[in-house]
Amino acid sequence: MPTRETVEAFVAQVLSGEHVEAIRDWYADEASMQENQAPPRVGRELLVEHERQALARSAGVVTELVSPVIVEGDRVAIHWRFTFTSKSGRETSFEEIAWQEWRGDKVWREQFFYDPAQMQRATATV
């Protein structure tokens, strides 16, 4: 079970824009990420590469913490807002809830909950 300080250090790293590094530093070797109800991606190296590719599709991203982080035992809930700047300069925002299960000081399982229409709206306006 993570301490609040551990989770806050993870959140601070993500907020600083170090998304790939946060996965590298805070996720277990066998960690998984799941988008809504899609099949999970498994393995930290796969998660790092997926994040690296996702970030490469945009010119930049600003990450915000929308609500206070909830830490309850080995469960953590984080409400994020990401504002992406496309390579053409257009900004779009995307919100999600990350529901994490930690084992000690590492994220073991993570599932993202968001409205997929946010992505459709962003694609339609680019």
C-alpha positions as CSV (number, residue, x, y, z in Angstrom):
1,M,0.0,0.0,0.0
2,P,1.5,3.4,-1.0
3,T,1.9,6.2,1.4
4,R,0.2,9.5,0.6
5,E,3.7,11.0,0.1
6,T,4.6,8.3,-2.4
7,V,1.4,9.0,-4.4
8,E,2.0,12.8,-4.2
9,A,5.6,12.2,-5.6
10,F,4.1,10.2,-8.5
11,V,1.5,12.9,-9.2
12,A,4.2,15.7,-9.0
13,Q,6.3,13.9,-11.6
14,V,3.3,13.6,-14.0
15,L,2.3,17.2,-13.4
16,S,5.9,18.3,-14.3
17,G,5.3,16.7,-17.8
18,E,7.5,13.6,-17.1
19,H,4.8,11.1,-18.3
20,V,7.1,8.5,-19.7
21,E,9.5,8.8,-16.8
22,A,6.6,8.4,-14.3
23,I,5.6,5.1,-15.8
24,R,9.3,4.0,-15.8
25,D,9.7,5.0,-12.2
26,W,6.4,4.2,-10.5
27,Y,4.9,1.2,-12.4
28,A,5.7,-2.5,-11.6
29,D,7.4,-4.6,-14.2
30,E,4.1,-6.5,-14.8
31,A,1.8,-3.4,-14.5
32,S,-1.2,-3.0,-16.7
33,M,-3.2,0.0,-18.1
34,Q,-6.7,-0.3,-19.5
35,E,-8.7,2.3,-21.4
36,N,-12.3,2.2,-20.3
37,Q,-13.4,-1.4,-21.1
38,A,-10.8,-2.2,-23.7
39,P,-8.3,-5.0,-23.1
40,P,-5.4,-4.0,-20.9
41,R,-1.9,-3.3,-22.1
42,V,0.5,-5.4,-19.9
43,G,4.1,-4.8,-19.0
44,R,5.9,-1.7,-18.0
45,E,8.1,-1.6,-21.2
46,L,5.0,-1.7,-23.4
47,L,3.3,1.0,-21.3
48,V,6.4,3.2,-21.6
49,E,6.5,2.8,-25.4
50,H,2.8,3.4,-25.8
51,E,3.1,6.6,-23.8
52,R,6.1,7.7,-25.8
53,Q,4.2,7.2,-29.1
54,A,1.1,8.9,-27.8
55,L,3.1,12.0,-26.8
56,A,5.0,12.1,-30.1
57,R,1.7,12.6,-31.9
58,S,1.3,16.1,-30.4
59,A,3.5,19.2,-30.0
60,G,3.0,19.2,-26.2
61,V,0.7,18.5,-23.3
62,V,-0.1,20.3,-20.1
63,T,-1.3,18.1,-17.2
64,E,-3.6,19.4,-14.4
65,L,-4.9,17.8,-11.3
66,V,-8.6,18.6,-11.3
67,S,-9.6,17.2,-7.8
68,P,-7.7,16.1,-4.7
69,V,-6.2,12.6,-5.1
70,I,-8.0,9.9,-3.1
71,V,-5.8,7.3,-1.4
72,E,-7.6,4.5,0.3
73,G,-5.3,1.5,1.2
74,D,-3.9,0.2,-2.0
75,R,-6.4,2.1,-4.2
76,V,-5.8,5.5,-5.7
77,A,-8.2,7.7,-7.7
78,I,-6.8,10.7,-9.7
79,H,-8.9,13.1,-11.8
80,W,-6.7,14.5,-14.5
81,R,-7.1,17.0,-17.3
82,F,-4.7,16.9,-20.2
83,T,-4.5,19.8,-22.7
84,F,-2.9,18.7,-25.9
85,T,-1.4,21.1,-28.4
86,S,-1.4,19.5,-31.9
87,K,1.5,20.0,-34.3
88,S,-0.7,22.6,-36.1
89,G,-1.1,24.6,-32.8
90,R,-4.7,23.6,-31.9
91,E,-5.4,22.9,-28.2
92,T,-7.9,20.3,-27.0
93,S,-8.6,19.2,-23.4
94,F,-9.4,15.7,-22.2
95,E,-10.4,14.6,-18.7
96,E,-10.2,11.2,-17.1
97,I,-10.3,9.4,-13.8
98,A,-7.4,7.0,-13.3
99,W,-8.3,4.2,-10.9
100,Q,-5.1,2.6,-9.7
101,E,-4.2,-0.4,-7.6
102,W,-0.8,-0.2,-6.0
103,R,1.4,-3.0,-4.6
104,G,3.8,-1.3,-2.2
105,D,5.2,1.7,-3.9
106,K,4.4,0.7,-7.5
107,V,1.3,0.9,-9.6
108,W,0.2,-2.6,-10.4
109,R,-3.1,-2.1,-12.3
110,E,-4.6,1.1,-13.7
111,Q,-7.9,1.7,-15.5
112,F,-8.9,4.9,-17.1
113,F,-12.5,6.1,-17.2
114,Y,-13.4,8.8,-19.6
115,D,-16.0,9.8,-22.2
116,P,-14.6,8.7,-25.6
117,A,-16.6,11.4,-27.2
118,Q,-13.9,13.8,-26.0
119,M,-11.5,12.2,-28.4
120,Q,-14.1,12.3,-31.3
121,R,-14.7,16.0,-30.7
122,A,-11.0,16.7,-30.6
123,T,-10.4,14.8,-33.9
124,A,-13.4,16.5,-35.5
125,T,-12.0,20.0,-34.7
126,V,-8.3,19.5,-35.7
